[in-house]
Amino acid sequence: MTTPDELLTYIDRAGYERACADTGTMPLPDNETARLAETGYERLAELASAGAPMATKAALATHLRRGWSLHSGRPETTPVGTRLLEGLL
């Protein structure tokens, strides 16, 4: 299973660009990646921890949200448990 620390490397721009290069996809513009990072924690946690207990997924989503808040300097805005961007990520 992917750890929260491993996922946080994909939140910064350089990590995101590396991930895109690894998968052969084009990076989205900064404003779009920021929107996805700010709103997609629960979905990202769900994908990263497939088969894990719900408590593990919730903890991972919280960790990602707090990491983004620290990284961006913006307040946490996505409530834990909200399922956003279903099917997009």
URDAQUI-V924917 format. One record per residue. N is the residue number from 1. RES is the residue in three letters. OMEGA is omega in degrees with one decimal (none if undefined). NEAR is the number of other C-alpha atoms within 12 Angstrom. Layout:
n=N res=RES omega=OMEGA near=NEAR
n=N res=RES omega=OMEGA near=NEAR
This chain:
n=1 res=MET omega=177.6 near=18
n=2 res=THR omega=179.9 near=21
n=3 res=THR omega=176.9 near=22
n=4 res=PRO omega=-179.6 near=29
n=5 res=ASP omega=177.6 near=17
n=6 res=GLU omega=-180.0 near=20
n=7 res=LEU omega=-179.0 near=29
n=8 res=LEU omega=177.8 near=32
n=9 res=THR omega=179.8 near=22
n=10 res=TYR omega=179.8 near=29
n=11 res=ILE omega=179.0 near=36
n=12 res=ASP omega=-173.6 near=26
n=13 res=ARG omega=-178.9 near=24
n=14 res=ALA omega=178.5 near=16
n=15 res=GLY omega=178.0 near=18
n=16 res=TYR omega=179.5 near=28
n=17 res=GLU omega=175.8 near=22
n=18 res=ARG omega=-179.8 near=18
n=19 res=ALA omega=178.0 near=22
n=20 res=CYS omega=179.0 near=17
n=21 res=ALA omega=179.5 near=13
n=22 res=ASP omega=-176.5 near=13
n=23 res=THR omega=178.8 near=11
n=24 res=GLY omega=178.9 near=10
n=25 res=THR omega=179.2 near=12
n=26 res=MET omega=177.1 near=14
n=27 res=PRO omega=173.5 near=22
n=28 res=LEU omega=175.3 near=17
n=29 res=PRO omega=-177.6 near=13
n=30 res=ASP omega=-176.4 near=17
n=31 res=ASN omega=179.4 near=13
n=32 res=GLU omega=178.1 near=15
n=33 res=THR omega=177.4 near=26
n=34 res=ALA omega=179.5 near=26
n=35 res=ARG omega=179.1 near=21
n=36 res=LEU omega=-179.7 near=29
n=37 res=ALA omega=-177.2 near=40
n=38 res=GLU omega=-173.6 near=35
n=39 res=THR omega=-171.6 near=34
n=40 res=GLY omega=-173.6 near=36
n=41 res=TYR omega=-176.5 near=44
n=42 res=GLU omega=179.5 near=37
n=43 res=ARG omega=177.8 near=32
n=44 res=LEU omega=178.0 near=37
n=45 res=ALA omega=179.7 near=41
n=46 res=GLU omega=179.2 near=35
n=47 res=LEU omega=-175.3 near=24
n=48 res=ALA omega=-175.1 near=27
n=49 res=SER omega=-179.8 near=25
n=50 res=ALA omega=179.9 near=17
n=51 res=GLY omega=-179.8 near=14
n=52 res=ALA omega=177.0 near=18
n=53 res=PRO omega=-178.6 near=14
n=54 res=MET omega=-179.8 near=17
n=55 res=ALA omega=177.8 near=17
n=56 res=THR omega=179.0 near=23
n=57 res=LYS omega=179.6 near=30
n=58 res=ALA omega=179.0 near=27
n=59 res=ALA omega=179.3 near=24
n=60 res=LEU omega=178.0 near=36
n=61 res=ALA omega=178.6 near=40
n=62 res=THR omega=179.6 near=32
n=63 res=HIS omega=-180.0 near=27
n=64 res=LEU omega=-179.7 near=40
n=65 res=ARG omega=178.9 near=38
n=66 res=ARG omega=177.8 near=29
n=67 res=GLY omega=178.4 near=28
n=68 res=TRP omega=180.0 near=34
n=69 res=SER omega=178.9 near=24
n=70 res=LEU omega=-177.5 near=17
n=71 res=HIS omega=-174.4 near=21
n=72 res=SER omega=-175.1 near=22
n=73 res=GLY omega=-179.9 near=14
n=74 res=ARG omega=-179.2 near=17
n=75 res=PRO omega=174.1 near=15
n=76 res=GLU omega=-175.9 near=23
n=77 res=THR omega=-176.8 near=19
n=78 res=THR omega=-180.0 near=27
n=79 res=PRO omega=177.4 near=19
n=80 res=VAL omega=177.8 near=26
n=81 res=GLY omega=178.6 near=22
n=82 res=THR omega=-179.8 near=19
n=83 res=ARG omega=-177.3 near=22
n=84 res=LEU omega=176.7 near=24
n=85 res=LEU omega=-179.5 near=19
n=86 res=GLU omega=177.4 near=17
n=87 res=GLY omega=-179.2 near=12
n=88 res=LEU omega=-177.2 near=12
n=89 res=LEU omega=none near=19
